[in-house]
Amino acid sequence: MTVQQISIFVENKSGTLLQVLELFKEAGIQLIASTISDTVEYGIYRIICSEPARALDTLKQAGISANVSDVFAIKLDNVPGRAADAVRLISEAGIGISYLYSFMLAGKGILIFRTDNPEKTNKVIEEKDIQALDNNTLLSLV
């Protein structure tokens, strides 16, 4: 079970991020979570939003480079150490985590992450009874 994440390639110059946010505002697309990682010339703005297909279309129409990918989203109790417990289960299965970000929603911790072995990750999530979210279940928490 996965959620759709949009990765937007933005130049590292004033106003670029604002342009993206204004497009979403005008389109009425709600951001649920976001993170930016940067290099010298550009940043990758990763977002989870209410309508990923429409968000991608909005960006493409504006000439902004973006793509959609499936990432894992898991819900954790708001207790210290739960993120470590979840990452341990994945790591002990020999799965590498490419990147991860987290946020709080409806009193629960949400981890968003990408791995180097999605099939094996799904198996671990199922076997260890980890609360995975898809787009609809994540949106129901908003």
PEVEN-V522400 format. One record per residue. N is the residue number from 1. NEAR is the number of other C-alpha atoms within 12 Angstrom. Layout:
n:N near:NEAR
n:N near:NEAR
This chain:
n:1 near:26
n:2 near:29
n:3 near:34
n:4 near:35
n:5 near:37
n:6 near:38
n:7 near:30
n:8 near:36
n:9 near:28
n:10 near:30
n:11 near:24
n:12 near:19
n:13 near:15
n:14 near:11
n:15 near:12
n:16 near:20
n:17 near:25
n:18 near:16
n:19 near:21
n:20 near:35
n:21 near:25
n:22 near:20
n:23 near:26
n:24 near:27
n:25 near:16
n:26 near:14
n:27 near:23
n:28 near:17
n:29 near:25
n:30 near:23
n:31 near:28
n:32 near:31
n:33 near:29
n:34 near:25
n:35 near:25
n:36 near:23
n:37 near:22
n:38 near:17
n:39 near:14
n:40 near:11
n:41 near:12
n:42 near:19
n:43 near:22
n:44 near:27
n:45 near:32
n:46 near:37
n:47 near:39
n:48 near:43
n:49 near:32
n:50 near:30
n:51 near:27
n:52 near:34
n:53 near:22
n:54 near:22
n:55 near:37
n:56 near:33
n:57 near:22
n:58 near:29
n:59 near:30
n:60 near:20
n:61 near:15
n:62 near:17
n:63 near:16
n:64 near:25
n:65 near:24
n:66 near:28
n:67 near:25
n:68 near:27
n:69 near:23
n:70 near:25
n:71 near:36
n:72 near:41
n:73 near:40
n:74 near:40
n:75 near:32
n:76 near:30
n:77 near:22
n:78 near:18
n:79 near:15
n:80 near:12
n:81 near:13
n:82 near:22
n:83 near:29
n:84 near:17
n:85 near:18
n:86 near:34
n:87 near:32
n:88 near:19
n:89 near:26
n:90 near:34
n:91 near:20
n:92 near:17
n:93 near:24
n:94 near:17
n:95 near:24
n:96 near:21
n:97 near:26
n:98 near:18
n:99 near:19
n:100 near:26
n:101 near:28
n:102 near:26
n:103 near:24
n:104 near:23
n:105 near:22
n:106 near:17
n:107 near:14
n:108 near:23
n:109 near:29
n:110 near:37
n:111 near:38
n:112 near:40
n:113 near:39
n:114 near:30
n:115 near:28
n:116 near:20
n:117 near:21
n:118 near:25
n:119 near:19
n:120 near:21
n:121 near:35
n:122 near:29
n:123 near:19
n:124 near:28
n:125 near:28
n:126 near:18
n:127 near:15
n:128 near:19
n:129 near:16
n:130 near:28
n:131 near:27
n:132 near:32
n:133 near:30
n:134 near:25
n:135 near:28
n:136 near:20
n:137 near:20
n:138 near:34
n:139 near:23
n:140 near:13
n:141 near:19
n:142 near:20
